[in-house]
Amino acid sequence: MHTINAVQRLHLWLETGDGMLLGLGRIQLLELVEELGSLNKAASAMGMSYRAAWGRMKQTETVIGEPLVERSGPKKGFRLTPLGHDLVQLFRVWHKDVEAFAVARAKELFPWPTEPYNEEHPKAPSSS
């Protein structure tokens, strides 16, 4: 067998009968809103339209029943509500825990090294 260096990718999300609750894309959008102070800039950074970003935020807020972002400052930008902050942190902890279990299990089962995907420095799986 040739050398394989596997990178594990997980697509985790929470949904209800009313629609999408949270997924990695929405968490990344919330993080960018907090970082950039603007839903428009956050959407642009993710390569999506403001309308798409606004729709996703509103859908999640409707399912939850509380706002995750609020207007702020004189330029009327956005910031996360306390609930928005909490959900970002909780989702990240959950995602990290599930990923750690999945990587450990993959290492037990498969005959090649398996590493978690690194969001900041992704490396494409390769084989030699």
C-alpha positions in Angstrom: 0.0 0.0 0.0 1.3 3.5 -0.8 1.7 6.2 1.8 -1.5 7.9 2.7 -1.8 11.0 4.9 -5.5 11.5 5.7 -7.1 14.7 6.9 -10.4 14.2 8.5 -13.3 16.6 7.6 -16.5 16.7 9.6 -19.7 18.5 8.6 -21.7 18.9 11.9 -24.8 21.0 12.3 -27.9 21.2 14.5 -31.3 21.5 13.0 -34.9 21.4 14.1 -38.2 20.8 12.4 -38.3 24.6 12.0 -35.0 24.7 10.1 -31.3 25.1 10.5 -30.2 25.9 14.0 -26.3 26.1 13.9 -23.6 24.8 11.6 -19.9 25.7 11.1 -20.8 28.2 8.4 -23.1 30.2 10.7 -20.6 30.0 13.5 -17.9 31.4 11.2 -20.3 34.1 10.1 -20.9 35.1 13.7 -17.2 35.1 14.5 -16.6 37.4 11.5 -19.4 39.7 12.6 -17.8 40.0 15.9 -14.3 40.5 14.4 -15.3 43.0 11.7 -18.3 44.7 13.3 -20.3 44.3 10.2 -22.6 41.7 8.8 -21.9 43.0 5.3 -18.1 42.7 5.7 -18.5 39.3 7.3 -20.7 38.1 4.4 -18.1 39.4 1.9 -15.3 37.7 3.7 -17.1 34.4 3.3 -18.0 35.0 -0.3 -21.7 35.4 0.2 -24.1 38.2 -0.4 -25.4 40.4 2.5 -28.9 39.1 1.7 -27.8 35.5 2.1 -26.0 36.2 5.4 -29.0 38.2 6.7 -31.3 35.4 5.8 -29.2 32.8 7.5 -29.0 34.9 10.7 -32.7 35.6 10.7 -33.6 32.0 10.2 -31.4 30.9 13.1 -32.7 33.6 15.3 -36.3 32.6 14.4 -35.6 29.0 15.3 -33.9 30.0 18.6 -36.4 32.7 19.4 -33.7 35.3 20.4 -31.3 37.6 18.6 -27.7 36.6 18.1 -26.6 39.9 16.6 -27.5 43.4 17.4 -26.9 46.9 16.0 -24.0 48.8 17.6 -22.2 52.0 17.5 -22.7 55.2 15.5 -22.1 53.6 12.2 -24.8 51.0 13.0 -22.6 48.0 12.6 -23.3 44.7 14.3 -22.0 42.9 17.3 -22.9 39.6 18.9 -25.4 39.4 21.8 -24.4 37.5 24.9 -26.3 34.5 23.6 -24.5 34.8 20.2 -21.1 34.7 22.1 -22.2 31.8 24.2 -23.4 29.8 21.2 -20.2 30.4 19.3 -18.1 29.1 22.2 -20.4 26.1 22.9 -20.5 25.1 19.2 -16.7 25.3 19.0 -16.3 23.1 22.1 -18.8 20.6 20.8 -17.2 20.5 17.4 -13.7 20.1 18.9 -14.9 17.2 21.1 -16.6 15.3 18.3 -13.6 15.9 16.0 -11.2 14.6 18.7 -13.2 11.4 19.2 -13.5 10.9 15.4 -9.8 11.3 14.8 -8.9 9.0 17.6 -11.3 6.4 16.3 -10.0 6.7 12.7 -6.5 6.2 14.0 -7.7 3.0 15.8 -9.4 1.6 12.7 -7.4 2.6 9.7 -3.8 1.6 8.8 -2.7 5.2 8.0 -2.2 8.4 10.0 -5.2 10.6 10.3 -5.1 14.2 11.4 -7.9 16.7 12.1 -8.6 19.4 9.5 -7.0 22.7 10.5 -9.3 25.6 9.6 -6.5 28.2 9.8 -4.0 26.2 7.8 -5.7 23.6 5.8 -3.7 21.0 4.1 -5.1 18.9 1.3 -5.0 15.2 1.6 -2.3 13.7 -0.5 -1.0 10.3 -1.4 2.4 9.3 -2.8 
